[in-house]
Amino acid sequence: MGTSSRPVRAPGPTRPRPTTPAGALAQAHRIAEAVDQAWHTAAASDRAEIPLSVVAALALRTPEDADERAWVAAQLMDTDDGGLLGFLRATWQLYGRVRPDLFPRVAPLAAPWFTDPAPDGDLLRAVRRVVHAALRAGLHELLDAARYDVDLFGPLLSVLRTRGARVARGQYYTPPDLADLLARLGGTVPAAGELVFEPTAGTGGLLRAAAQAIRDAGGDPRTIRWVALDLDELALAVLAINVIIWDLGPRVLIAHGDALSDDWQARALGERAEAIALARDVQRAASALALLQRLDRAEGDLP
């Protein structure tokens, strides 16, 4: 992936590109089914966080330019195990630098790539199949054409879990058309600076619908204060990815807990403050190390 050559289109047939919200939803389901089949065919594991993390990394690194998307897809599909693991680690390190406030929530997705010992060859082969399945099903094209119209991770999380596991968690996926209707039932949309609170957020389908209603009314979701709460940590992890995909802005608090019986707000604010402080410490340490390295090089140049 580290090359400066001009991007070229990947060989093979043109990948599907949705043209309507219904088409986007249908494609999201096709991607979910393709990823689920690839993962469970290649890996005897119910660790849903692994394929979710891989798809999230692909989604976060979707280029805007069509030629660059084709080039990136070709590079990812051809890379070796070291390149694939490097891509995943670099993506989650970048997320931590860009959104340290949300990093406590995406930890279940980031953690598998920083374990000791590193992921083995069998796991990386399963990961490779997930990458191929998601890209061939049109993940990049879906996000380019309809990123605000669909929750990619709602269907994916649903199919990766067995029905019994979903019922045990009380998890149900809200279809986009129903979410859009609910977002507009009040007749008004939130104004800049107002709070939108979703106490059973899941992967964020209702937040997506509210953000789209705000855009349709000429507003900017980045000016809203978003607060999302749920008991499902994995759903919240992919919601933290959707925050980026849907461009909800910097004023987002994602909390794990129960709105009726938990001190979720204080805990979430504390986790966020601690993560931001840690990120600042890491950045200062990296800056100091870079300065020392420059000084060492300068001293080596002295006569």
Contacts in CASP RR format, 6 or more apart in sequence:
PFRMAT RR
TARGET T0000
AUTHOR 0000-0000-0000
METHOD contacts of the structure
MODEL  1
MGTSSRPVRAPGPTRPRPTTPAGALAQAHRIAEAVDQAWHTAAASDRAEI
PLSVVAALALRTPEDADERAWVAAQLMDTDDGGLLGFLRATWQLYGRVRP
DLFPRVAPLAAPWFTDPAPDGDLLRAVRRVVHAALRAGLHELLDAARYDV
DLFGPLLSVLRTRGARVARGQYYTPPDLADLLARLGGTVPAAGELVFEPT
AGTGGLLRAAAQAIRDAGGDPRTIRWVALDLDELALAVLAINVIIWDLGP
RVLIAHGDALSDDWQARALGERAEAIALARDVQRAASALALLQRLDRAEG
DLP
1 72 0 8 1.000
1 75 0 8 1.000
1 76 0 8 1.000
1 79 0 8 1.000
1 83 0 8 1.000
1 87 0 8 1.000
3 75 0 8 1.000
7 65 0 8 1.000
7 67 0 8 1.000
7 68 0 8 1.000
7 70 0 8 1.000
7 71 0 8 1.000
7 72 0 8 1.000
8 67 0 8 1.000
8 70 0 8 1.000
8 71 0 8 1.000
8 74 0 8 1.000
9 67 0 8 1.000
9 70 0 8 1.000
9 71 0 8 1.000
10 70 0 8 1.000
10 71 0 8 1.000
10 73 0 8 1.000
10 74 0 8 1.000
10 77 0 8 1.000
11 74 0 8 1.000
15 135 0 8 1.000
15 136 0 8 1.000
15 137 0 8 1.000
15 138 0 8 1.000
15 140 0 8 1.000
15 141 0 8 1.000
16 27 0 8 1.000
16 30 0 8 1.000
16 137 0 8 1.000
16 138 0 8 1.000
16 141 0 8 1.000
17 138 0 8 1.000
17 141 0 8 1.000
17 142 0 8 1.000
17 144 0 8 1.000
17 145 0 8 1.000
18 24 0 8 1.000
18 26 0 8 1.000
18 27 0 8 1.000
18 141 0 8 1.000
18 142 0 8 1.000
18 145 0 8 1.000
18 146 0 8 1.000
19 145 0 8 1.000
21 146 0 8 1.000
21 149 0 8 1.000
21 150 0 8 1.000
21 176 0 8 1.000
21 177 0 8 1.000
23 146 0 8 1.000
24 142 0 8 1.000
24 145 0 8 1.000
24 146 0 8 1.000
24 149 0 8 1.000
24 150 0 8 1.000
25 149 0 8 1.000
25 150 0 8 1.000
25 175 0 8 1.000
25 176 0 8 1.000
27 137 0 8 1.000
27 138 0 8 1.000
27 141 0 8 1.000
27 142 0 8 1.000
27 150 0 8 1.000
28 142 0 8 1.000
28 150 0 8 1.000
28 151 0 8 1.000
28 152 0 8 1.000
28 154 0 8 1.000
28 155 0 8 1.000
28 156 0 8 1.000
29 155 0 8 1.000
30 137 0 8 1.000
31 55 0 8 1.000
31 133 0 8 1.000
31 134 0 8 1.000
31 137 0 8 1.000
31 138 0 8 1.000
31 139 0 8 1.000
31 142 0 8 1.000
31 152 0 8 1.000
31 155 0 8 1.000
31 156 0 8 1.000
32 152 0 8 1.000
32 154 0 8 1.000
32 155 0 8 1.000
32 156 0 8 1.000
32 158 0 8 1.000
32 159 0 8 1.000
32 160 0 8 1.000
33 159 0 8 1.000
34 133 0 8 1.000
34 134 0 8 1.000
34 136 0 8 1.000
34 137 0 8 1.000
35 51 0 8 1.000
35 55 0 8 1.000
35 130 0 8 1.000
35 133 0 8 1.000
35 134 0 8 1.000
35 137 0 8 1.000
35 156 0 8 1.000
35 159 0 8 1.000
35 160 0 8 1.000
36 51 0 8 1.000
36 156 0 8 1.000
36 159 0 8 1.000
36 160 0 8 1.000
37 133 0 8 1.000
38 51 0 8 1.000
38 126 0 8 1.000
38 129 0 8 1.000
38 130 0 8 1.000
38 132 0 8 1.000
38 133 0 8 1.000
39 45 0 8 1.000
39 50 0 8 1.000
39 51 0 8 1.000
39 126 0 8 1.000
39 129 0 8 1.000
39 130 0 8 1.000
39 160 0 8 1.000
41 129 0 8 1.000
42 125 0 8 1.000
42 126 0 8 1.000
42 129 0 8 1.000
42 130 0 8 1.000
43 50 0 8 1.000
43 122 0 8 1.000
43 123 0 8 1.000
43 126 0 8 1.000
45 126 0 8 1.000
46 162 0 8 1.000
47 112 0 8 1.000
48 157 0 8 1.000
48 160 0 8 1.000
48 161 0 8 1.000
48 234 0 8 1.000
49 108 0 8 1.000
49 109 0 8 1.000
49 112 0 8 1.000
49 234 0 8 1.000
49 237 0 8 1.000
50 112 0 8 1.000
50 123 0 8 1.000
50 126 0 8 1.000
50 127 0 8 1.000
50 130 0 8 1.000
51 127 0 8 1.000
51 130 0 8 1.000
51 156 0 8 1.000
51 160 0 8 1.000
52 109 0 8 1.000
52 153 0 8 1.000
52 156 0 8 1.000
52 157 0 8 1.000
52 160 0 8 1.000
52 234 0 8 1.000
52 237 0 8 1.000
52 238 0 8 1.000
53 88 0 8 1.000
53 92 0 8 1.000
53 109 0 8 1.000
53 110 0 8 1.000
53 112 0 8 1.000
53 113 0 8 1.000
54 88 0 8 1.000
54 127 0 8 1.000
54 130 0 8 1.000
54 131 0 8 1.000
54 134 0 8 1.000
55 130 0 8 1.000
55 134 0 8 1.000
55 139 0 8 1.000
55 152 0 8 1.000
55 153 0 8 1.000
55 156 0 8 1.000
56 106 0 8 1.000
56 109 0 8 1.000
56 153 0 8 1.000
56 238 0 8 1.000
56 241 0 8 1.000
57 87 0 8 1.000
57 88 0 8 1.000
57 91 0 8 1.000
57 92 0 8 1.000
58 76 0 8 1.000
58 131 0 8 1.000
58 134 0 8 1.000
58 135 0 8 1.000
58 139 0 8 1.000
58 140 0 8 1.000
59 139 0 8 1.000
59 143 0 8 1.000
59 152 0 8 1.000
59 241 0 8 1.000
59 245 0 8 1.000
60 91 0 8 1.000
60 94 0 8 1.000
60 95 0 8 1.000
60 241 0 8 1.000
60 244 0 8 1.000
60 245 0 8 1.000
61 72 0 8 1.000
61 87 0 8 1.000
61 91 0 8 1.000
62 69 0 8 1.000
62 139 0 8 1.000
62 140 0 8 1.000
62 143 0 8 1.000
62 144 0 8 1.000
63 69 0 8 1.000
63 72 0 8 1.000
63 140 0 8 1.000
64 144 0 8 1.000
66 144 0 8 1.000
69 140 0 8 1.000
69 141 0 8 1.000
69 144 0 8 1.000
72 140 0 8 1.000
73 135 0 8 1.000
73 140 0 8 1.000
76 84 0 8 1.000
76 87 0 8 1.000
76 131 0 8 1.000
76 135 0 8 1.000
77 131 0 8 1.000
77 132 0 8 1.000
77 135 0 8 1.000
79 87 0 8 1.000
81 121 0 8 1.000
81 124 0 8 1.000
81 128 0 8 1.000
82 124 0 8 1.000
84 124 0 8 1.000
84 127 0 8 1.000
84 128 0 8 1.000
84 131 0 8 1.000
85 113 0 8 1.000
85 118 0 8 1.000
85 119 0 8 1.000
85 124 0 8 1.000
86 113 0 8 1.000
88 113 0 8 1.000
88 127 0 8 1.000
89 113 0 8 1.000
89 114 0 8 1.000
92 106 0 8 1.000
92 109 0 8 1.000
92 110 0 8 1.000
92 113 0 8 1.000
92 114 0 8 1.000
95 102 0 8 1.000
95 103 0 8 1.000
95 106 0 8 1.000
95 110 0 8 1.000
96 103 0 8 1.000
96 106 0 8 1.000
96 110 0 8 1.000
96 279 0 8 1.000
97 279 0 8 1.000
97 283 0 8 1.000
99 240 0 8 1.000
99 243 0 8 1.000
99 244 0 8 1.000
100 275 0 8 1.000
100 276 0 8 1.000
100 278 0 8 1.000
100 279 0 8 1.000
101 250 0 8 1.000
101 252 0 8 1.000
101 272 0 8 1.000
101 275 0 8 1.000
101 276 0 8 1.000
102 240 0 8 1.000
102 243 0 8 1.000
102 252 0 8 1.000
102 254 0 8 1.000
102 272 0 8 1.000
103 110 0 8 1.000
103 275 0 8 1.000
103 279 0 8 1.000
104 271 0 8 1.000
104 272 0 8 1.000
104 274 0 8 1.000
104 275 0 8 1.000
105 233 0 8 1.000
105 236 0 8 1.000
105 237 0 8 1.000
105 239 0 8 1.000
105 240 0 8 1.000
105 254 0 8 1.000
105 256 0 8 1.000
106 237 0 8 1.000
106 240 0 8 1.000
106 241 0 8 1.000
107 237 0 8 1.000
108 233 0 8 1.000
108 234 0 8 1.000
108 237 0 8 1.000
109 237 0 8 1.000
109 238 0 8 1.000
109 241 0 8 1.000
112 119 0 8 1.000
113 119 0 8 1.000
119 127 0 8 1.000
139 152 0 8 1.000
142 150 0 8 1.000
142 152 0 8 1.000
143 152 0 8 1.000
143 245 0 8 1.000
147 245 0 8 1.000
147 246 0 8 1.000
148 208 0 8 1.000
148 211 0 8 1.000
148 212 0 8 1.000
148 215 0 8 1.000
148 246 0 8 1.000
148 247 0 8 1.000
149 176 0 8 1.000
149 212 0 8 1.000
150 176 0 8 1.000
150 208 0 8 1.000
151 173 0 8 1.000
151 176 0 8 1.000
151 203 0 8 1.000
151 204 0 8 1.000
151 205 0 8 1.000
151 208 0 8 1.000
151 242 0 8 1.000
152 242 0 8 1.000
152 245 0 8 1.000
153 203 0 8 1.000
153 238 0 8 1.000
153 239 0 8 1.000
153 241 0 8 1.000
153 242 0 8 1.000
154 173 0 8 1.000
154 203 0 8 1.000
154 205 0 8 1.000
154 235 0 8 1.000
154 238 0 8 1.000
155 173 0 8 1.000
156 238 0 8 1.000
157 171 0 8 1.000
157 173 0 8 1.000
157 203 0 8 1.000
157 234 0 8 1.000
157 235 0 8 1.000
157 238 0 8 1.000
158 166 0 8 1.000
158 171 0 8 1.000
158 173 0 8 1.000
161 169 0 8 1.000
161 171 0 8 1.000
166 172 0 8 1.000
169 231 0 8 1.000
169 232 0 8 1.000
170 232 0 8 1.000
171 202 0 8 1.000
171 232 0 8 1.000
171 235 0 8 1.000
173 203 0 8 1.000
174 205 0 8 1.000
174 206 0 8 1.000
176 205 0 8 1.000
176 208 0 8 1.000
176 209 0 8 1.000
179 205 0 8 1.000
179 206 0 8 1.000
179 208 0 8 1.000
179 209 0 8 1.000
180 209 0 8 1.000
180 212 0 8 1.000
180 213 0 8 1.000
182 206 0 8 1.000
182 209 0 8 1.000
183 189 0 8 1.000
183 206 0 8 1.000
183 209 0 8 1.000
183 210 0 8 1.000
183 212 0 8 1.000
183 213 0 8 1.000
184 213 0 8 1.000
189 210 0 8 1.000
189 213 0 8 1.000
189 214 0 8 1.000
189 216 0 8 1.000
189 217 0 8 1.000
189 219 0 8 1.000
190 196 0 8 1.000
190 210 0 8 1.000
190 214 0 8 1.000
190 224 0 8 1.000
192 219 0 8 1.000
192 220 0 8 1.000
192 223 0 8 1.000
192 224 0 8 1.000
193 223 0 8 1.000
193 224 0 8 1.000
193 225 0 8 1.000
193 251 0 8 1.000
194 224 0 8 1.000
194 225 0 8 1.000
195 224 0 8 1.000
195 225 0 8 1.000
195 227 0 8 1.000
196 207 0 8 1.000
196 210 0 8 1.000
196 224 0 8 1.000
196 225 0 8 1.000
196 226 0 8 1.000
196 227 0 8 1.000
197 227 0 8 1.000
197 228 0 8 1.000
197 229 0 8 1.000
198 204 0 8 1.000
198 206 0 8 1.000
198 207 0 8 1.000
198 227 0 8 1.000
198 228 0 8 1.000
198 229 0 8 1.000
199 229 0 8 1.000
199 259 0 8 1.000
200 229 0 8 1.000
200 230 0 8 1.000
201 207 0 8 1.000
201 228 0 8 1.000
201 229 0 8 1.000
201 230 0 8 1.000
201 235 0 8 1.000
201 236 0 8 1.000
201 239 0 8 1.000
201 254 0 8 1.000
202 228 0 8 1.000
202 230 0 8 1.000
202 232 0 8 1.000
202 235 0 8 1.000
202 236 0 8 1.000
202 239 0 8 1.000
203 235 0 8 1.000
203 238 0 8 1.000
203 239 0 8 1.000
203 242 0 8 1.000
204 228 0 8 1.000
204 239 0 8 1.000
204 242 0 8 1.000
205 242 0 8 1.000
207 226 0 8 1.000
207 228 0 8 1.000
207 239 0 8 1.000
207 242 0 8 1.000
207 246 0 8 1.000
207 248 0 8 1.000
208 242 0 8 1.000
208 246 0 8 1.000
210 221 0 8 1.000
211 221 0 8 1.000
211 224 0 8 1.000
211 246 0 8 1.000
211 247 0 8 1.000
211 248 0 8 1.000
214 220 0 8 1.000
214 221 0 8 1.000
214 224 0 8 1.000
215 221 0 8 1.000
221 246 0 8 1.000
221 247 0 8 1.000
221 248 0 8 1.000
221 249 0 8 1.000
222 247 0 8 1.000
222 248 0 8 1.000
222 249 0 8 1.000
222 250 0 8 1.000
222 251 0 8 1.000
223 251 0 8 1.000
224 248 0 8 1.000
224 251 0 8 1.000
225 251 0 8 1.000
225 253 0 8 1.000
226 243 0 8 1.000
226 248 0 8 1.000
226 249 0 8 1.000
226 251 0 8 1.000
226 252 0 8 1.000
226 253 0 8 1.000
227 252 0 8 1.000
227 253 0 8 1.000
227 255 0 8 1.000
228 236 0 8 1.000
228 239 0 8 1.000
228 252 0 8 1.000
228 253 0 8 1.000
228 254 0 8 1.000
228 255 0 8 1.000
229 254 0 8 1.000
229 255 0 8 1.000
229 256 0 8 1.000
229 257 0 8 1.000
229 259 0 8 1.000
229 264 0 8 1.000
230 236 0 8 1.000
230 239 0 8 1.000
230 256 0 8 1.000
230 257 0 8 1.000
231 256 0 8 1.000
231 257 0 8 1.000
231 258 0 8 1.000
233 256 0 8 1.000
236 254 0 8 1.000
236 256 0 8 1.000
239 254 0 8 1.000
240 254 0 8 1.000
242 248 0 8 1.000
243 249 0 8 1.000
243 252 0 8 1.000
243 254 0 8 1.000
253 265 0 8 1.000
253 268 0 8 1.000
253 269 0 8 1.000
253 272 0 8 1.000
254 268 0 8 1.000
255 264 0 8 1.000
255 265 0 8 1.000
255 267 0 8 1.000
255 268 0 8 1.000
256 264 0 8 1.000
256 267 0 8 1.000
256 268 0 8 1.000
257 264 0 8 1.000
257 267 0 8 1.000
258 264 0 8 1.000
END
